[in-house]
Amino acid sequence: MDDVIESPLMPPPHIALALTEAQRALGDYAALTLCRRWLTRLPRGDGHGVMILPGFLGDDGYNGPLRRYLKELGYHSTGWNLGRNLGPRGDMMERALTEISSLADTSGGPVTLIGHSLGGIYARELAKEIPQQIRQVISLGSPFGEGRDSGSYPRRLFSLLNPDEEVTIDRYLLVDPPPVPTTSVYSRADGVVNWRTALQSGEHQRTQNIEVWGSHCGLTFNPTVWFLLAERLQQSADAWQPFQRSAWRTLFFPHTRDHIRL
């Protein structure tokens, strides 16, 4: 019998962070309304396709403001068009691959995948299947790292809805990055998942972890995240460089971690 690999235990976020998650997400949205006009003045993009994948229990409507913002910047921005994200059930991953291929054909080249929470895990795994059609992957508060089983509050509900998740996604391989540029955005104030489970570890090239201030649920309408996405998307497809945290950026992006070992 093969040995079972046990994931190390990781505690969920502090209860104070969990209980204030909703209020802090509203604060993220309020900050966005103050910065919205400035954000629209950022340099326009090259029109490549960008797909935004929702988090657990989320849908394309939740990510609507971000999708519309990226369209304003000139990107071919879409949702995943698969309804509410209830987990990797049935042929969901195959249907997502079809949507990505369709967007790549429509937009004329490889696409960027942006995934919030569970959507970021999907994005990483989908990019492993069709790396030639993926320009880069950006995950927002996605618990793909070791300790995710114990370090997430929604884990029990997720397991009840998806008892056979390993059939679709091998959870022991989630920590391995796809063979494309990959950025993981996380917040130490995350009230849903332990921020350490959203860190990419190892010696992988073209991979970066970037810390922001904010809640978990508010990551898709956090103004610093919108700025970061605009900066990441603007890079040319064949000249990816890690995000440079310097000058005023140090106030809004506390840390960047490249090729860390946990």
N, C-alpha and C positions, 0 to 999 in steps of 0.2 A: 504493500500500500504506500502510495506517495505521501510524503510528509506534508502536513498542512502548515502553510506559512501564516503565522499570527501577526497581525498588524499591531504595532506598539500602541498602548493606550495613550490617549490625548484627551485632556478634559475639555468640555465645551466652554464657550465664553463665560465670563463672570455673569452671574445672574443679574447684576445691575445693568450690564450692557444689553442683556436680552430684554429686560423689562422696559428699557428706554429706547429700544430699536425703532419703534414706530415714530416716536416723537423726533428722534434724531434724523430719520429719513425725511420727515417734513421740513426739518431745518436745512437738509441738503437741497430740497426743492426750492425753499425760500432763497437760499444763496444763489441758486441757478437763475431765478427770475431777476436778480440784481445784476448778474454777469452776462445775461443772454445777449444783449446788444453787442457787447465787446467780443464775445465768442464768435459772432457771425462775421466779424471783421478779420478773422484769421485767414491766412492764405488759402485759396481754393485748391481743390484736389484735381487729380488727373482723370476722374470719371470711372475708375475701376470699380468692380462690383464689391459690395460689402454686405454680408449677411449677419444679422443679429439674432442669436439664439437665446430664448428666455430661460430663466431659472425655474426651479421646481415649483409647480403650480402656477407659473406665469404664462403669459401668451404674448402675441405680437402687439396687442394694445398697450401693454405695460411699457414696452420699449418704443412706443410711437414717437414721443418727443425726441429721443436720440436718433431714431431713423429719419425723422424730418429734418433734424439739424444737419446730419451728414448729407442729405440731399441738397440742402442749402449751400453746402460747401462744394457741391459738384460731383459727389459720388453717386454711383448707382446703388443706393441703399435699399435693402428689403428685409422683411422678417423671414422666419423659416417656413411660414405658411402651413404649419402642421397642427394648429390649434393649441390647446393648453398642454403644457409640459407636465405629464404625470409620471414620467420615468421611461427608461429604455425598454418599452414593451412591444411585442409583435414585430412588425417590419418597419418600425419607426426609423431606425438607422438607415435602412435601405432607401426609404422615402426621402430622408434628409440628403443622402448622396445624390439622388435624382434632382432635388431642388438646387443643390450646389452646382451640379453639372449644367443645369439649365441656365443658372445665373452666369456661369462662366461663358457659356455660348452667347448669351444676350449681351453681356458687357464686353466681350471680346478678349478675354484673358483670365488668368488666375484671380481668385477672389480672396478678400480678407474675411476671416471668421471672427466675430466678436461674440463671446458667450458669457452670460451672467450666471454665476453659481453653477448649478448642474449643467446649464447650457455651455459653459466653458469646458466642462469635462467632455461633453459631446464634441465640441469643436476640435479639441485635441485628438480625440479618437478618430473622427472623420478625416482629419488631415493626414493621419497615418495610412488611411485607405487610399486616398487620391492626392498625394502630395504635389503632383504635377499640376493640379488645378487650384492649389492653395498658395496664396501670396504670403500670408502670415496669419498667425493665430494670436488673439488677445483675450485672455480670460479675466473676469472681474469677480473676485471673491470666490474662486472655484476650489473646492476641497479635494484635489486630486492626490495630495500627499499622504504619507503614512500617518496613521492615527485618525483618519477621517471617520471611521466607524463610530468611535466614541466621542469625537470632537465636534459633532454637529447636532443641534437640537432637533431638526426635522427627520433625523435618521430613522426613528421608529415608524413614523407615518410612511416614509419612503419604502421601508422594508415591507410593510403591510400591503402597499400598492404594487410592489415589484418583488415578489418572493423569488423569482427566477432571474434576477438581474444579471448574474454571472454568465447566463447563456448568451446574452447580447454583448456585454462588455466584461472583459476579464479585469476585475478590479485590482488584481495584483500587478498589472502592467500599467495602471493609470499614471503612475509617477513618471514613466518614461515619456519624454517629450516627442512630438512629431518631428520629422526631418525638414522642418521649415522654421523660419524665424518665429519665436514664441515669447510673448510678454505676459507675465502674470501680475495683475494689479491686486493689491490686498490692503486691508486696513486693520490696525491693531485694535480699533474700536468696534470691530465686527461683532455684532450681537447674535449671530446665527451660527457661524462656523468658527472654529479656532483658527486664527490667522496663520498659524504655523503650517496648517495643512494646505495652505494655498501657495506655499513657497516651492519653487523648483530647485532641486538640489543636484549635485554632481558637477561634472566638468563639461557640460554640453555647450557648444558654441552657439552663437546667435540666440541666446536665451537670457532673459532678464526678469528680475522681480522688482516691482516698483511700489513703494508704500504711499498711500494717500490718507488724508484725514476724512473720516466719514463713516456712515453706517453701512451695513450689508445691503439692505433693501434699497438704499438710495444710490447705489453705485452707478446705475444707468442714468441718473439725472443729477449727478454730482459735477459741479462746474470744473473742478480740477481734473476729473476723469475725462470730461469733454475736451478740455485743452490737450490732455495727453493723447487722446485718440486722434485729434486733428494733427498733432505733431507726428505720431507714428504712421498714420495713413499717408502722409505727404511724402514719405521716403520713396525713392524709386525701387522697383521690384528687385533689382540686382545689386543694390548698394545699402543693405540694412546695416544700421549702426545702433548701438545701445543708446538709450535716453541719457542725455547729459544733464545732471543735476548741478546747476551752478547759479551764482548770483541770486536773484529773487526766487528762483525755483526751489531753493532749499527751504523756504518758508512753507511751501505747499506740498512738497514731496520729501518727507523726512528722511527716507533712505532708499537707496537702490542696492540690490544685492545680485551680483553676477557670479554664477558658478559656485554657489555656496555648498557647504557640506553640513548636514544637520546632525 
